[in-house]
Amino acid sequence: MAIYRPDQAQLSFGAEGVQGADAELLDAQLGSVHADVNGAISAGDSTVTYGGSSGTFEVGDFVRIGEAITGSGDAVDAATALPYEIRRVEYVTSTVLHLDRPCAFDHANNSIIKETTALAPVTGTVSDGGGDDTDISVPSLRFVPGAYTAVTVPDMTPTLEPKYFLGNTAKRNMTTMYAGQQSFTGSLPGVTILNGWMLRFGIGSVRSTISTGLTTAADWTLGTLLLNSAASKGAMMLKVTGAGATISTSDISAGDIIELHDNTTRISGTGTTQTGAATLTDTAATFATSGVVAGSTVLNLTDGSRGIVASTSETVITFDADGMVGGTGSGWDTDDVYSIVVPTTIVGTYKVQRVVADPVTTIVLETPLKEAYSASSVLILLTGGAATTDTFTHVIQEQNELDTLSWHLRMLDSGEGNPFIRRSIGGMVDSSTLSASEGEMLQASWDSVHFMGTIHNLEDQATVGTSLYASSASAAGLPGFALMDDIVDTDIDFPNTEPYYFSQGAVYIGGEGGTRQEFARIRDFNLAITNSVEPRYYVSSRHGNGRRKGPNEMREGRREYTFSATVALPDSEATTAIGLGSALELYKQLLLEGDYGSGSQGFNIRLEFIRGTNDTMVIDLPGDATAATGIGEGGVWLRGASLPIGEDPMLQTAIDCVARNLKITIVDNEPVYP
């Protein structure tokens, strides 16, 4: 007989656009009951107002939300992308459906809600505006954290309260049991990370841009593709417009990579002077005061060329050695229109997969957008083998509000059949760590992740029947059952990189730039991030059969970074030595308490891992790599560095530090980060 084995489990994850809304474009076999959406649906809504119903919706029905039905006569704005997703009806009135979890996408007024009987095969093309069964399913929970051996699954922990009623025959026993609130907490310890996919969820946002590879005209195509309408955070379908906006004309196909440059964060203008392709002069612009810095990207929207800024003054930009790359012109004409994207405002890099078919104006993204984009945002196609040979820079920075994530755990039995699926939604990383010890590999952990709930693929149970859900279209009777992507191995983007080895790392303490002092005898370190996440349970109306008692939302508390390490002291020097690298420097730092005479500031720490050329991870504490005095300017404070006398062959100390903030910069060949 086949059994379920822990080593037959696969955990994948993905980011959510809104809390508690797992995002996937999901096709289905549709039933006969349908209705129109009355008023647009925003991502995060868990109720849908409808009208014009062709029949009766029932509690327990699965419904596909989105798109229009061919020949229905319902007008939907042609400029709006029409995504589709599946949710379950928990409560229904003549005008409102209450869903089992929030919608992940925006849906236009007059789009369609239709009864769903089962998932459809993953075939066909995206019709975007017509046809009931011509769409495809796009699994977005396609990221694996790295190499791991155990998962604490965030299964439901119910609060069951025994109640004792007065009665002549009670005999001191409880009379009945009442179910209270539910909690869902999981963890993923000891992951050998192969990239930075799991690192940003305890910190904030990740922003990505191409680093190398744009050296010939064949490497990228700007064309005239712009977003036709705003795209919200979490969106997976984009409408494009402009002359030549036909996707086939722009040579976009499945597997290609695009960059999106948000229209509201770009600096725009018209060039007035050209010196070959080496400089750009615009007397009407103030480049320096506008925030343009070395590394900024200049896009020539007229001829499609592109360059990287090497230096800037208020009116002149000088490009790097590659000059302006690609395009149909000679670099700059005096009336060419440009757009400048500064590294701190670039919105993201995404790989396009399973692109499309309304073949004119709609593309489909492999994963949800990490941020919202305004209309007329620029879309760039990266070509020339960008998926495998180019390198990308990913900057992870703090944000007040953390993005939530979904976990998808799929288990097979020993006969490699009977998949058992649990998907946990609305997860927020409460605490996480990054650590390494001598002779080992860099490891990361999600030590505590709070979730809002769990859905699964267990349809029914013998004693339940239709007592909880009375849908005639779906016989599923168990709470939490959902139609969702199976997500098999072929859906997952498995990393193909090596781990970060301890022997490839360096720890710098104090100083700036070339003056940083490497402490070469770090034996281990641990960087811990605590967000003090609090699941909130509000007094609120929860429609349905009374089984939904999980948190209403997650809220971040105060954040804390702590850094600890075991340090074997550097070579000894005279006690009069003042260099940062002296054997007794850490003891001096302990005595100074982070105040060097002008106020509390602390020092800076840099953790650096180098796997190869254009393959690095740099962690800076504080984030700007510079500790200074003043509110919000401090760095790292040492609060423990005792020098005990023991049996070790050389004197060492266990340091304990607290940091104000951090930033992580990763360069690798992974174009898409969740």
Residue pairs with C-beta under 8 A, 6 or more apart in sequence:
2 413
2 414
2 415
2 417
2 418
3 413
3 414
4 411
4 412
4 413
4 414
4 420
5 413
5 414
6 150
8 411
8 412
8 413
8 414
8 416
9 151
9 409
9 410
9 411
10 144
10 409
10 410
10 411
10 487
10 489
10 492
11 144
11 145
11 148
11 151
11 188
11 407
11 408
11 409
12 141
12 142
12 143
12 144
12 407
12 408
12 410
12 487
12 492
13 141
13 143
13 144
13 145
13 198
13 405
13 406
13 407
13 408
13 674
14 22
14 23
14 140
14 141
14 142
14 143
14 367
14 368
14 405
14 406
14 408
14 674
15 23
15 201
15 367
15 368
15 370
15 403
15 404
15 405
15 674
16 22
16 23
16 104
16 234
16 368
16 403
16 404
16 405
16 406
16 425
16 426
17 23
17 43
17 104
17 105
17 232
17 233
17 234
17 235
17 368
17 369
18 43
18 44
18 102
18 104
18 233
18 234
18 404
19 44
19 102
19 404
19 426
19 428
19 452
19 553
19 554
20 101
20 102
20 404
20 425
20 426
20 452
20 453
20 553
21 43
21 44
21 101
21 102
21 103
21 104
21 234
21 425
21 426
22 101
22 104
22 141
22 406
22 423
22 425
22 455
22 484
23 85
23 104
23 105
23 140
23 234
23 236
23 368
23 406
24 85
24 104
24 137
24 138
24 139
24 140
24 141
24 484
24 485
25 83
25 84
25 85
25 126
25 135
25 136
25 137
25 138
25 140
25 236
25 237
25 364
26 64
26 84
26 85
26 86
26 119
26 137
26 483
26 484
26 485
27 64
27 84
27 119
27 120
27 122
27 124
27 133
27 135
27 136
27 137
28 62
28 64
28 86
28 116
28 117
28 118
28 119
28 120
28 483
29 116
29 117
29 118
29 119
29 120
29 133
30 64
30 114
30 115
30 116
30 117
30 132
30 133
31 114
31 115
31 116
31 117
31 473
32 54
32 55
32 115
33 53
33 54
33 55
33 56
33 57
33 61
33 114
33 115
33 473
34 53
34 54
34 55
34 69
34 112
34 113
34 114
34 115
35 50
35 51
35 52
35 53
35 54
35 57
35 112
35 113
35 114
36 50
36 51
36 52
36 74
36 110
36 111
36 112
36 113
37 48
37 49
37 50
37 65
37 107
37 108
37 109
37 110
37 111
37 112
37 113
38 49
38 50
38 51
38 95
38 109
39 49
39 109
40 106
40 107
40 108
40 109
41 48
41 65
41 103
41 106
41 107
41 111
42 103
42 106
42 232
43 102
43 103
43 104
43 105
43 106
43 232
43 233
43 234
43 235
44 102
44 103
45 102
45 103
46 98
46 99
46 101
46 102
46 103
47 96
47 97
47 98
47 99
48 65
48 96
48 97
48 99
48 103
48 113
49 95
49 96
50 95
50 96
50 97
50 113
51 95
55 115
57 63
57 89
57 92
57 97
57 115
58 89
58 92
58 470
58 471
58 472
58 473
59 89
59 90
59 91
59 92
59 469
59 470
59 471
59 544
59 545
60 88
60 89
60 468
60 469
60 470
60 471
60 474
60 476
60 477
61 88
61 89
61 92
61 115
61 116
61 471
61 473
61 474
62 86
62 87
62 88
62 89
62 115
62 116
62 117
62 471
62 473
62 474
62 483
63 86
63 87
63 88
63 89
63 97
63 113
63 114
63 115
63 116
64 84
64 85
64 86
64 113
64 114
64 116
65 84
65 85
65 86
65 87
65 103
65 107
65 111
65 112
65 113
66 82
66 83
66 84
66 85
66 105
66 107
66 111
66 112
67 82
67 83
67 84
67 111
67 112
67 127
67 128
67 129
67 130
67 135
68 74
68 76
68 82
68 110
68 111
68 112
68 129
68 130
69 112
69 114
69 130
69 132
70 130
70 131
70 132
72 112
74 110
74 111
74 112
75 110
76 82
76 108
76 109
76 110
76 111
76 129
77 108
78 129
79 228
79 229
79 239
79 241
80 108
80 229
80 239
81 128
81 229
81 231
81 235
81 237
81 238
81 239
81 362
82 107
82 108
82 111
82 128
82 129
82 237
83 105
83 106
83 107
83 235
83 236
83 237
84 135
85 103
85 104
85 105
86 116
86 119
86 482
86 483
86 484
87 99
87 100
87 101
87 103
88 99
88 100
88 481
88 482
88 483
89 97
89 98
89 99
89 100
89 471
90 98
90 99
90 100
90 543
90 544
90 545
90 548
91 97
91 98
91 543
91 544
92 98
97 113
98 543
98 544
100 455
100 480
100 482
100 544
100 548
101 425
101 453
101 455
104 234
104 368
105 232
105 234
105 235
105 236
105 237
106 232
106 235
114 132
115 473
116 473
116 483
117 473
117 474
118 483
119 137
119 483
120 133
120 135
120 137
122 136
122 137
123 136
124 133
124 134
124 135
124 136
125 134
125 135
125 136
125 356
125 357
126 134
126 135
126 136
126 237
126 354
126 356
126 357
126 358
126 362
126 364
127 134
127 135
127 357
127 358
128 237
128 356
128 357
128 358
128 361
128 362
129 358
136 354
136 364
137 485
138 236
138 353
138 354
138 364
138 366
139 485
139 487
139 491
140 236
140 366
140 367
140 368
141 406
141 407
141 408
141 423
141 485
141 487
142 366
142 367
142 487
142 491
142 492
142 493
143 197
143 492
143 493
143 674
144 197
144 492
144 493
144 494
144 495
145 188
145 191
145 193
145 197
145 198
145 444
145 446
146 191
146 192
146 193
146 194
146 195
146 197
146 198
146 444
146 495
146 499
147 191
147 192
147 194
147 499
148 188
148 189
148 190
148 191
148 192
149 190
150 189
150 190
151 186
151 187
151 188
151 409
152 185
152 186
152 187
152 188
152 189
153 186
153 409
153 422
153 424
154 184
154 185
154 186
154 407
154 424
154 427
154 449
154 450
154 451
154 454
155 184
155 422
155 454
156 182
156 183
156 184
156 453
156 454
156 550
157 182
157 183
157 184
157 185
158 179
158 180
158 182
158 549
159 179
159 180
159 181
159 182
159 183
160 177
160 178
160 179
160 180
161 177
161 178
161 179
161 180
162 174
162 176
162 177
163 174
163 175
163 176
163 177
163 178
164 170
164 173
164 174
164 175
165 175
165 176
167 175
179 549
180 549
181 537
181 549
181 550
182 453
182 549
182 550
183 450
183 535
183 550
183 551
184 424
184 450
184 451
184 452
184 453
184 454
184 550
184 551
185 448
185 449
185 450
185 451
186 407
186 424
186 427
186 446
186 449
186 451
187 445
187 446
187 447
187 448
187 449
188 198
188 445
188 446
188 449
189 445
189 446
189 447
190 443
190 445
191 198
191 443
191 444
191 445
191 446
192 441
192 442
192 443
192 499
193 199
193 442
193 443
193 444
193 499
193 500
194 495
194 497
194 498
194 499
195 495
195 497
195 666
195 668
195 670
196 206
196 394
196 396
196 617
196 664
196 666
196 668
196 673
197 495
197 670
197 673
197 674
198 444
198 446
199 396
199 432
199 434
199 444
199 664
199 666
200 206
200 396
200 403
200 664
200 673
201 402
201 403
201 405
201 429
201 432
201 446
202 402
202 429
202 431
202 432
202 446
202 529
202 531
203 396
203 397
203 398
203 399
203 402
203 529
203 662
203 664
204 396
204 397
204 398
204 399
204 400
204 402
204 403
205 370
205 371
205 396
205 397
205 399
205 403
206 370
206 394
206 395
206 396
206 397
206 673
207 343
207 344
207 346
207 347
207 348
207 394
207 395
207 397
208 346
208 348
208 349
208 392
208 393
208 394
208 395
208 671
208 672
208 673
209 259
209 297
209 341
209 343
209 346
209 349
209 392
209 393
210 259
210 349
210 382
210 386
210 390
210 391
210 392
210 393
210 671
211 390
211 391
211 392
211 393
211 614
211 667
212 390
212 391
212 614
213 219
213 382
213 384
213 385
213 386
213 389
213 390
213 391
214 220
214 306
214 308
214 322
214 325
214 326
214 390
215 322
215 325
216 325
216 326
216 384
217 325
217 326
217 327
218 326
218 383
218 384
219 325
219 326
219 382
219 383
219 384
219 386
219 390
220 306
220 325
220 326
220 380
220 381
220 382
220 383
220 384
220 386
221 250
221 251
221 304
221 326
221 380
221 381
221 383
222 299
222 300
222 301
222 304
222 305
222 306
222 326
222 327
222 378
222 380
222 381
223 242
223 244
223 249
223 250
223 304
223 381
224 242
224 243
224 244
224 245
224 301
225 240
225 241
225 242
225 244
225 245
225 250
225 378
225 379
225 380
225 381
226 240
226 241
226 242
226 245
226 263
226 375
226 376
226 377
226 378
226 379
227 238
227 239
227 240
227 241
227 260
227 263
227 373
227 374
227 375
227 376
227 377
227 379
228 239
228 240
228 241
228 245
228 361
228 375
229 239
229 375
230 372
230 373
230 374
230 375
231 238
231 369
231 372
231 373
231 377
232 369
232 372
233 368
233 369
233 370
233 371
233 372
234 368
234 369
235 365
235 368
235 369
236 364
236 365
236 367
236 368
236 369
237 362
237 363
237 364
237 365
238 362
238 363
238 364
238 365
238 379
239 361
239 362
240 247
240 361
240 362
240 363
240 379
241 361
244 250
245 360
245 361
246 359
246 360
246 361
247 355
247 356
247 359
247 360
247 361
247 362
247 363
248 359
250 381
251 381
251 383
252 258
252 352
252 355
252 363
252 381
253 355
254 352
254 353
254 354
254 355
255 351
255 352
255 353
255 387
256 351
256 352
256 355
256 381
256 382
256 383
256 387
257 349
257 350
257 351
257 352
257 381
257 382
257 386
257 387
257 671
257 672
258 349
258 350
258 351
258 352
258 363
258 379
258 380
258 381
258 382
259 346
259 348
259 349
259 350
259 379
259 380
259 382
260 347
260 348
260 349
260 350
260 369
260 373
260 377
260 378
260 379
260 380
261 297
261 299
261 339
261 341
261 346
261 347
261 377
261 378
261 380
262 345
262 347
262 371
262 373
262 374
262 377
263 373
263 374
263 375
263 376
263 377
263 378
264 374
265 341
265 342
265 345
265 346
265 347
266 339
266 340
266 341
266 345
266 378
267 285
267 287
267 290
267 291
267 292
267 339
267 340
267 342
268 337
268 338
268 339
268 340
269 282
269 284
269 285
269 337
269 338
270 282
270 284
270 335
270 336
270 337
270 338
271 280
271 281
271 282
271 332
271 333
271 334
271 335
271 336
271 337
271 338
272 281
272 282
272 283
272 284
272 334
273 279
273 280
273 281
273 282
273 334
274 280
274 281
274 331
274 332
274 333
274 334
275 281
276 323
276 331
277 305
277 307
277 319
277 323
277 324
277 330
277 331
277 332
278 318
278 319
278 323
279 316
279 317
279 318
279 319
280 298
280 307
280 316
280 317
280 319
280 332
280 338
281 315
281 316
281 317
282 315
282 338
283 315
285 314
285 315
286 314
286 315
287 312
287 313
287 314
287 315
287 316
287 317
287 340
288 312
288 313
288 314
289 314
290 340
291 342
291 344
291 345
292 309
292 312
292 317
292 340
292 342
293 309
293 312
293 342
293 343
294 309
294 310
294 311
294 312
295 308
295 309
295 343
296 308
296 309
296 312
296 340
296 341
296 342
296 343
297 306
297 307
297 308
297 309
297 340
297 341
297 346
298 306
298 307
298 308
298 309
298 317
298 319
298 324
298 338
298 339
298 340
299 306
299 338
299 339
299 340
299 341
299 378
299 380
300 306
300 307
300 324
300 327
300 329
300 331
300 332
300 336
300 337
300 338
301 336
301 337
301 338
301 339
301 378
302 329
302 333
302 335
302 336
302 337
303 327
303 328
303 329
303 333
303 336
304 326
304 327
304 328
305 324
305 325
305 326
305 327
305 329
305 331
306 324
306 325
306 326
306 327
306 380
307 319
307 320
307 322
307 323
307 324
307 325
308 319
308 320
308 322
309 317
309 318
309 319
309 320
309 340
310 318
310 319
310 320
310 321
311 317
311 318
312 318
317 340
323 331
324 331
324 332
329 336
339 378
343 395
347 370
347 371
347 373
347 377
348 369
348 370
348 371
349 392
349 671
349 672
350 365
350 366
350 367
350 369
350 671
350 672
351 365
351 366
351 367
351 387
351 671
351 672
352 363
352 364
352 365
352 366
353 364
353 365
353 366
354 364
354 366
355 363
355 364
356 362
356 363
356 364
366 672
367 672
367 674
370 403
370 674
382 390
382 671
386 671
387 671
388 669
389 669
390 669
390 671
391 614
391 615
391 667
391 668
391 669
392 667
392 668
392 669
392 670
392 671
393 665
393 666
393 667
394 665
394 666
394 667
394 668
394 670
394 673
395 663
395 664
395 665
396 663
396 664
396 665
396 666
397 623
397 663
398 559
398 623
398 661
398 662
398 663
400 556
401 556
402 428
402 429
402 531
402 533
402 556
404 425
404 426
404 427
404 428
404 554
405 427
405 428
405 429
405 449
405 674
406 423
406 424
406 425
406 426
406 427
407 423
407 424
407 427
407 449
407 451
408 421
408 422
408 423
408 484
408 487
409 421
409 422
409 423
409 424
410 419
410 420
410 421
410 486
410 487
410 488
411 419
411 420
411 421
412 418
412 419
412 420
419 457
419 486
420 456
420 457
420 458
421 456
421 457
421 484
421 486
422 454
422 455
422 456
423 454
423 455
423 456
423 482
423 484
424 451
424 453
424 454
425 451
425 452
425 453
425 454
425 455
426 451
426 452
426 453
426 551
426 554
427 449
427 450
427 451
427 452
428 449
428 450
428 451
428 531
428 533
428 554
428 556
429 446
429 448
429 449
429 531
429 533
430 447
430 448
430 449
430 450
430 530
430 531
430 532
430 533
431 446
431 447
431 448
431 528
431 529
431 530
431 531
432 444
432 445
432 446
432 447
432 528
432 529
433 444
433 445
433 447
433 526
433 527
433 528
433 529
434 442
434 443
434 444
434 526
434 527
434 619
435 442
435 443
435 444
435 445
435 524
435 525
435 526
435 527
436 442
436 443
436 500
436 502
436 505
436 524
436 525
437 502
437 523
437 524
438 502
438 523
438 524
439 502
439 503
440 502
441 499
441 500
441 501
441 502
442 499
442 500
442 501
442 502
442 505
442 609
442 617
448 533
450 533
450 535
450 551
450 554
451 550
452 535
452 550
452 551
452 553
452 554
453 480
453 548
453 550
454 480
455 480
455 481
455 482
455 484
456 478
456 480
456 481
456 482
457 481
457 482
457 484
458 478
458 480
458 481
459 475
459 476
459 477
459 478
459 481
460 475
460 476
460 477
460 478
460 481
461 477
461 478
464 477
464 478
465 477
466 475
466 477
467 477
468 477
468 478
468 479
468 545
468 547
469 476
469 477
469 545
479 545
479 547
479 548
480 547
485 491
493 672
495 670
497 611
497 615
497 668
497 669
497 670
498 611
500 609
500 611
500 617
501 609
501 611
504 609
504 610
504 611
505 522
505 607
505 608
505 609
506 518
506 520
506 606
506 607
506 608
506 609
506 610
507 518
507 519
507 522
507 525
507 565
507 605
507 606
507 607
507 608
508 516
508 517
508 518
508 519
508 605
508 606
508 608
509 516
509 517
509 519
509 580
509 585
509 586
509 603
509 604
509 605
510 516
510 517
510 580
510 585
510 603
510 604
511 517
511 580
511 604
512 604
512 625
512 626
515 580
516 606
517 579
517 580
517 581
517 585
518 581
519 567
519 570
519 581
520 570
521 567
521 568
521 569
521 570
521 652
522 565
522 566
522 567
523 565
523 566
523 567
523 568
523 652
524 565
524 566
525 563
525 564
525 565
525 566
525 607
526 563
526 564
526 565
527 561
527 562
527 563
527 607
527 619
527 621
527 662
528 561
528 562
528 563
528 564
529 559
529 560
529 561
530 559
530 560
530 561
530 562
531 556
531 557
531 559
532 556
532 557
532 558
532 559
532 560
533 554
533 555
533 556
533 557
534 554
534 555
534 557
535 551
535 553
535 554
536 551
536 552
536 553
536 554
536 555
537 551
537 552
538 552
538 553
540 552
542 548
542 549
560 658
561 621
561 658
561 659
561 660
561 661
561 662
562 656
562 657
562 658
562 659
563 605
563 621
563 636
563 655
563 656
563 657
563 658
563 659
564 654
564 655
564 656
564 657
565 654
565 655
566 652
566 653
566 654
566 655
567 586
567 652
567 653
567 654
567 655
568 650
568 651
568 652
569 583
569 584
569 586
569 643
569 650
569 651
569 652
569 653
570 581
570 582
570 583
570 585
571 583
572 583
573 579
573 582
573 583
573 584
575 584
577 584
579 585
583 651
586 638
586 641
586 653
586 655
587 641
587 643
587 653
589 603
589 638
589 641
590 638
590 640
590 641
593 600
593 637
593 638
594 600
594 601
594 602
594 603
594 634
594 637
594 638
595 601
598 629
599 629
599 630
600 629
600 634
600 637
601 627
601 628
601 629
601 630
601 633
601 634
601 635
602 627
602 634
602 635
602 636
602 637
602 638
602 659
602 660
603 627
603 635
603 636
603 638
604 620
604 621
604 622
604 625
604 626
604 627
604 635
604 636
605 620
605 621
605 635
605 636
605 657
605 659
606 618
606 619
606 620
606 621
606 625
607 617
607 618
607 619
608 616
608 617
608 618
608 619
609 616
609 617
609 618
610 616
614 667
614 668
614 669
615 667
615 668
615 669
616 665
616 666
616 667
617 664
617 665
617 666
617 667
618 664
618 665
618 666
619 662
619 663
619 664
620 662
620 663
620 664
620 665
621 635
621 636
621 659
621 660
621 661
621 662
622 634
622 635
622 636
622 659
622 660
622 661
622 662
622 663
623 661
623 662
623 663
624 663
625 663
626 635
627 633
627 634
627 635
627 636
628 634
628 635
632 660
634 660
635 659
635 660
636 657
636 658
636 659
636 660
637 657
637 658
637 659
638 655
638 656
638 657
639 656
639 657
639 658
640 654
640 655
640 656
641 653
641 654
641 655
641 656
642 653
642 654
643 651
643 653
645 651
